[in-house]
């Protein structure tokens, strides 16, 4: 298994599948009146955030299915979730899961930041979707405890990705944390988020 990421392991797919299952439950818990709620992703309301992770699932299905960035083009830009964002997200979870096979995990793919294995892809996106599941929780005010094992596994992935892409680029600047932070605080702090986040007063998107 030749991978570009030091944090990738043969458990990366398991972590990704568990994250998809957890995120599916969280997305399903978004209230019908919450799709314009603010989220910790300042530029995205709830609908735009779910649109983003829906797109990630579709990219997995496309790339592992043999598509290139050039062949996909702008087909996965814009509105992907239509009138029922939660249902659309759930349908793409099934597509993302079905995209993986033993052969595809060890194969390599050209993505925007280089050549990676299927295991690498699973590792990166499990971390990303795990963070975004927390974003959804915060924006929808659900009381759900994230899988502690996933948090522990995602921390080194987040640290490696931030070191690779640089501070303040894809992710926010890593926060300075107080002593003895929780695993959740370390993970979200690594990518520039704070457990103290609150929606701005009266903040919903129009």
Secondary structure as GFF3:
##gff-version 3
##sequence-region A 1 206
A	DSSP	alpha_helix	12	28	.	.	.	ID=ss1
A	DSSP	alpha_helix	46	64	.	.	.	ID=ss2
A	DSSP	alpha_helix	69	72	.	.	.	ID=ss3
A	DSSP	alpha_helix	85	99	.	.	.	ID=ss4
A	DSSP	alpha_helix	102	106	.	.	.	ID=ss5
A	DSSP	beta_strand	108	111	.	.	.	ID=ss6
A	DSSP	beta_strand	114	117	.	.	.	ID=ss7
A	DSSP	alpha_helix	118	140	.	.	.	ID=ss8
A	DSSP	alpha_helix	148	165	.	.	.	ID=ss9
A	DSSP	alpha_helix	183	190	.	.	.	ID=ss10
###
